Amino acid sequence: MQKKQHVILGELVEDVDRLARHISIIEALRESQPAGIIKLSQITNLPEHKVRYSLRILEKNGVIKPSREGAVLTASFTRSHKQIAENVQKISKDISSVLKRLMNVLREN
């Protein structure tokens, strides 16, 4: 059972969980594309409604595109891996900085 998160962390926790689901879908598609909702649900062990949501978001953002056989990763997404990695590193640094500040605030009280 997961501990209840403090309200200031709630959205961050939800965003990280959502990102993890999106990554699970991307990983599954890298291994077995094209794939539909049911297949992706079986591969990722995610409920179909969460797979459907992730597919909708990923398609809206140009990560995947639909095909007759199921979703496939877009060429633009697969070509942008270097830029994505750089973005992830920057976000990671930003989060680390914010967490250090929060820890300092908590120590002061």
DRENVO-648598 format. One record per residue (C-alpha): x, y, z; residue in one letter. Coordinates in steps of 0.001 Angstrom, whole numbers, plus 500000, padded with zeros to 6 digits. Example, Ala and Ser with C-alpha at 12.3 -4.5 7.8 and 13.67 -1.06 7.14 Angstrom:
BEGIN
512300495500507800A
513670498940507140S
This chain:
BEGIN
500000500000500000M
501362503389498995Q
501592506082501652K
499337509073501160K
501239511925499519Q
501207515426500922H
499081517813498891V
502116519724497537I
503444516510495997L
500143515134494689G
500322516468491148E
503990515553490807L
503273511980491889V
500376511771489411E
502525513188486606D
505337510719487300V
502838507845487321D
501340509036484024R
504814509389482496L
505685505854483591A
502544504568481853R
503390506460478657H
506903505019478732I
505487501513479206S
503400501997476061I
506398503318474112I
508549500378475284E
505862497910474245A
505528499530470834L
509292499455470288R
509148495691470825E
505834494843469104S
504433497435466835Q
501876497814465519P
499729497079468534A
496198497857469608G
494716498609473000I
494090495010474035I
497559493806473048K
499229496775474755L
497149496177477868S
498300492552477959Q
501958493443477360I
502079496282479918T
499625494879482483N
497842498228482396L
494052498480482308P
492654499125478829E
491231502536479806H
494709503715480880K
496250502386477662V
493545504183475675R
494277507435477532Y
498046507116476975S
497534506362473293L
495339509440472925R
497946511674474602I
500861510124472702L
499042510524469380E
498104514135470170K
501796514869470808N
503121513135467697G
504764510189469463V
502532507572467838I
500193507360464902K
497321504990464240P
497469502350461544S
495022499651460471R
496937497109462554E
497325499335465621G
499496502127466961A
503037502662465706V
505781505034466801L
506281508003464505T
509513508511462621A
509864511989464115S
509719510541467620F
512313507880466938T
514625510477465351R
514341512857468313S
515892510568470942H
518895512872471524K
516698515914472141Q
514427513911474437I
517422512686476440A
518680516254476827E
515234517390477990N
515068514570480525V
518479515498481923Q
517420519139482332K
514147518175484014I
516029515811486313S
518385518613487364K
515470520995487904D
513619518468490059I
516752517733492083S
517231521431492711S
513629521916493828V
513788518866496097L
516993520133497732K
515279523451498419R
512291521640499900L
514538519509502123M
516255522677503369N
512904524241504190V
511834521127506054L
515073521040508084R
514574524629509174E
511252523840510854N
